[in-house]
C-alpha cells in the first residue's frame, strides 16, 4: 500500500473521524428521511400519473410538463409569482435601506425605534397575517373604520374580497413583514463601515449624498446581493400570507405558484401536477441562485 493511500485512510478513518461519523449519523438519517427522500420522490412523481393517495400509477414521461405548460392558469400563476417577487423584494429593499439610514443616525429614542422595527420580523408570519386579516375586515376592520371615519375614503373596498385590492393588500403584508430583515442587515453593514472614510470624504468636500453613493453603497454591496437573493427565495415561496389572507382568491387572482402547488396537492388531490409545479419552481429558484452566485463571486474577485 502506497504512502499516499495510507495517509488518506488515516485521515478519513482515524478514531476522531469515526467519532465524527457517529455524531453526524443521526443528522444524516434525519435529512435523508425528511428532506432528500421527499425531494427525490417529488422529482420522480412529476413523470408519473398518481392516484388520490399520491401513489404512482403510470409512467407518462414529460406529458405532465407539457400539460402544465399548456394550462393557461399555470402561466397566470407564474406571472403573478414574478410580479409578487419583483415588487415585493424591491419594496423591501428600498424601504429597508431607508429605515436603516434613519436608524443609523444618532437621536434620542433610537434604541426604542430599533426594537420597534424588529417586531414584524420577529413575530410569526401566520400570526401577522391573521392580524392583518382583521385589519382588512370590510365591516369592523381598523383600516376601513379609519378611512370612513376620517372621510379619506367614505366607501373603502373589501381589501381581500376584490381582485386588485386583494393582491395589493397581500403584497403590503408581505412587505411589512420583510422590511425589518433588510433594515437590520443594512444597519449592521453601515455600522461596520469605518467612520474614518466618511470623515475623509467630508474633508474633501463630499456631501451626504456623495458619501452615501461612494462609501455606503459600495460597502454594502455583498450584503445587498446576499439579502436580496434570500428575500427573493423567501418571497417566491411565501405561502402563509396569501393563503391566510385570501385563500389564493378571489377567483384565483392572488394564486401564485406556491399556493397553486398546495391547492393541486391537498385540495384537488392532483399530486402529479403539484409535483410538476414544484420541480419547475425548484428549477427557477436554482437558476436565479446560480446567476446570483456567479455575480457575487465575480464581484468578490474584482
KETORLO-174928 format. One record per residue (C-alpha): y, z, x. Coordinates in steps of 0.5 Angstrom, whole numbers, padded with zeros to 4 digits, always signed. Example, Ala and Ser with C-alpha at 12.3 -4.5 7.8 and 13.67 -1.06 7.14 Angstrom:
BEGIN
-0009+0016+0025 -0002+0014+0027 
//
This chain:
BEGIN
+0000+0000+0000 +0007-0002+0003 +0012+0003+0004 +0017+0000-0001 +0012+0000-0007 +0010+0007-0004 +0017+0009-0004 +0018+0006-0011 +0012+0010-0014 +0015+0017-0011 +0022+0015-0014 +0019+0014-0021 +0013+0019-0021 +0015+0025-0018 +0015+0032-0021 +0022+0031-0023 +0021+0024-0026 +0015+0027-0030 +0019+0033-0033 +0025+0028-0035 +0020+0023-0038 +0017+0029-0042 +0024+0032-0044 +0026+0025-0046 +0020+0023-0050 +0022+0026-0057 +0028+0023-0057 +0025+0016-0055 +0020+0017-0061 +0025+0019-0066 +0029+0013-0064 +0023+0008-0065 +0021+0011-0071 +0028+0012-0075 +0032+0006-0071 +0028+0001-0067 +0023+0000-0072 +0027-0001-0078 +0032-0006-0075 +0026-0010-0073 +0023-0009-0080 +0029-0012-0083 +0029-0018-0078 +0022-0019-0080 +0024-0018-0087 +0029-0024-0087 +0024-0029-0086 +0019-0027-0092 +0019-0026-0099 +0019-0019-0102 +0017-0015-0108 +0021-0010-0111 +0018-0005-0107 +0020-0008-0100 +0013-0010-0098 +0013-0017-0095 +0009-0022-0100 +0010-0029-0097 +0013-0032-0090 +0019-0037-0092 +0022-0038-0085 +0029-0040-0086 +0029-0041-0093 +0032-0034-0094 +0038-0036-0090 +0039-0043-0093 +0039-0040-0100 +0044-0035-0097 +0049-0040-0094 +0048-0044-0101 +0051-0038-0105 +0058-0038-0107 +0058-0030-0108 +0056-0030-0100 +0062-0034-0098 +0067-0030-0102 +0064-0023-0100 +0064-0026-0092 +0072-0028-0093 +0073-0021-0097 +0070-0018-0091 +0074-0022-0086 +0081-0020-0090 +0079-0013-0090 +0077-0012-0083 +0083-0016-0080 +0088-0013-0085 +0085-0006-0084 +0085-0006-0077 +0092-0009-0075 +0095-0004-0080 +0091+0002-0077 +0093+0000-0070 +0101-0001-0072 +0101+0005-0076 +0097+0009-0071 +0102+0006-0065 +0108+0008-0069 +0105+0015-0070 +0103+0016-0063 +0110+0014-0061 +0113+0019-0065 +0108+0025-0064 +0109+0024-0056 +0117+0025-0057 +0119+0033-0056 +0122+0036-0062 +0121+0042-0066 +0114+0042-0070 +0111+0037-0066 +0104+0041-0066 +0104+0042-0073 +0105+0035-0074 +0100+0033-0069 +0095+0038-0073 +0097+0035-0080 +0096+0028-0078 +0088+0030-0076 +0087+0032-0083 +0085+0025-0086 +0080+0023-0080 +0077+0030-0079 +0076+0030-0087 +0069+0027-0089 +0070+0020-0092 +0067+0021-0098 +0071+0027-0100 +0077+0023-0098 +0075+0017-0102 +0074+0022-0108 +0080+0025-0108 +0084+0018-0107 +0080+0016-0113 +0083+0022-0117 +0090+0020-0115 +0089+0013-0117 +0086+0015-0124 +0090+0011-0129 +0092+0017-0134 +0092+0023-0130 +0093+0021-0123 +0098+0023-0119 +0100+0016-0117 +0101+0013-0124 +0104+0020-0126 +0109+0020-0121 +0111+0013-0122 +0112+0013-0129 +0116+0020-0129 +0121+0017-0124 +0122+0011-0127 +0120+0007-0121 +0114+0003-0125 +0114+0005-0132 +0108+0002-0133 +0104+0002-0127 +0097-0001-0127 +0090+0002-0126 +0089+0001-0119 +0082+0001-0118 +0081-0003-0125 +0084-0009-0124 +0082-0014-0118 +0088-0015-0114 +0090-0008-0114 +0083-0005-0113 +0083-0009-0107 +0089-0007-0104 +0088+0001-0106 +0081+0001-0103 +0084-0002-0097 +0090+0003-0096 +0085+0009-0097 +0081+0006-0091 +0087+0005-0087 +0090+0012-0089 +0083+0015-0086 +0083+0011-0080 +0090+0012-0077 +0089+0018-0074 +0084+0015-0070 +0089+0010-0067 +0094+0015-0066 +0090+0021-0063 +0087+0015-0058 +0094+0012-0056 +0097+0019-0056 +0092+0021-0051 +0093+0015-0047 +0101+0016-0047 +0101+0023-0044 +0096+0020-0038 +0102+0015-0036 +0105+0019-0030 +0112+0021-0032 +0115+0018-0026 +0114+0011-0028 +0119+0012-0034 +0124+0016-0029 +0124+0010-0024 +0125+0005-0030 +0130+0009-0033 +0134+0009-0026 +0133+0001-0025 +0137+0001-0032 +0131-0001-0037 +0132+0002-0044 +0127+0005-0048 +0124-0002-0051 +0123-0005-0044 +0120+0001-0042 +0115+0001-0048 +0113-0006-0046 +0113-0006-0039 +0110+0001-0038 +0107+0004-0044 +0103-0002-0047 +0100-0004-0040 +0098+0003-0039 +0094+0003-0046 +0091-0004-0045 +0084-0001-0044 +0085+0004-0050 +0087-0002-0054 +0081-0006-0053 +0076-0001-0054 +0079+0003-0060 +0080-0004-0064 +0073-0006-0062 +0071+0001-0065 +0075+0000-0071 +0073-0007-0073 +0066-0005-0073 +0067+0001-0077 +0072-0002-0082 +0067-0008-0083 +0061-0003-0084 +0066+0001-0089 +0061+0002-0095 +0064+0009-0097 +0071+0007-0099 +0070+0001-0103 +0063+0004-0107 +0066+0010-0109 +0073+0008-0111 +0071+0001-0114 +0063+0000-0114 +0065-0006-0111 +0068-0008-0117 +0072-0010-0122 +0068-0017-0123 +0066-0016-0115 +0073-0017-0113 +0072-0012-0108 +0065-0013-0106 +0064-0014-0098 +0058-0016-0094 +0056-0009-0093 +0057-0007-0100 +0053-0013-0102 +0047-0011-0098 +0047-0005-0102 +0047-0008-0108 +0042-0013-0107 +0037-0008-0104 +0038-0002-0108 +0041-0005-0115 +0038-0012-0115 +0032-0010-0111 +0032-0016-0107 +0030-0014-0101 +0029-0020-0097 +0037-0022-0099 +0039-0016-0097 +0035-0017-0090 +0039-0024-0089 +0046-0021-0090 +0044-0015-0085 +0042-0020-0080 +0048-0024-0081 +0052-0018-0081 +0049-0016-0074 +0050-0023-0071 +0057-0023-0073 +0059-0016-0070 +0054-0018-0064 +0059-0024-0063 +0065-0020-0063 +0063-0015-0059 +0061-0019-0053 +0067-0023-0054 +0071-0016-0053 +0066-0014-0047 +0068-0021-0044 +0075-0020-0045 +0075-0013-0043 +0071-0013-0036 +0076-0019-0035 +0082-0015-0035 +0079-0010-0032 +0077-0014-0026 +0084-0017-0026 
//
